Amino acid sequence: MERHRDAGRFCALHADPRSLVELLVSARPDERTLRAAEVEWAAALALTYRDDQVNMTAALPARTLNPSVRLVVRMFHRERGRH
């Protein structure tokens, strides 16, 4: 299992009792996972998988569940990211 280089910072935000950040890790961010993360009420969602398709596939139902959620989507393919 590969460790994300920012994992320590994410965990620190999650561990801080004053932080509003909640961390949910999932192998695949499907609709069930997004609902478990309560994306319907979230102000923002960061999709940081190492696969552009996974990130985009998760962004669409997230936007459907919460049209006003701010999405941060990690993209490796520059041309796809422009669209």
N, C-alpha and C positions, 0 to 999 in steps of 0.2 A: 504494500500500500504506500503510495506516494504522499508525502506531507506537503501541503501548500505552504509556500514561503511566508505567507501572512497569517498562518494558523494561530500563532502565539498572540498576535494583536487581536484577532477575532475572539479568541478565548478570553483575553483580558477584558474586552468590552462586555462580553457575556457574564463574566464573573463579578464585575463591579456592581454592587447592589444599587447604585444610583443610576446605572445605565438603563436606557429604555430598549437597548438592543437585545434581541432574542436570537439565538443561534439554533438552527435546525439543519442537520446534515442528512442528506438522503442520496442513495445511489442514483435515483432517477426522480426529478421533480415533476411528478405527474399531478393530476388534479387532486387526488386524495392527499398527497403530501402538502400541496398548496393550501388545501382546506385545513389540514392539521396545523399548519403554520399560521392559520387565521389571516391569510393574505387579504381576505375581504375587508379587514379593518386596518391593514398595515399602511403606513405612510410611504414606505419604500421597500423594495425587494432587490437584493443583489444576487444575480445568477452568475456564478463564477466557475462553472465546469470547464474542463479543458476541451470541450467539444461544442463548436458553434451551433450545430444542429440541436443538441440537447438544450442549450441556453435559449435558442429561439423557440423551440417547441414548448418550453416552459413559460416563456414570456407571453405567448398568446392566451392560454387559459388564465394566467395571472391577470392580464388586462381585462378579460371577460368577467372574472370574479370581482375585480375592483378597478373600474375604469379610471380612477384618479390615482392609482398607485404609481409612485415614481420608480421606474425600472432602471437598474444598472446592469447591463448585459455585457459580459466579457466576450470579445470577438477576436479571433485570430486572423480570419480571412478579411482583409481590408475592404475589398470590393463588396462583399456581402454585408459588412458592417455599415457601409455608406447607405445601403438601401434600408 
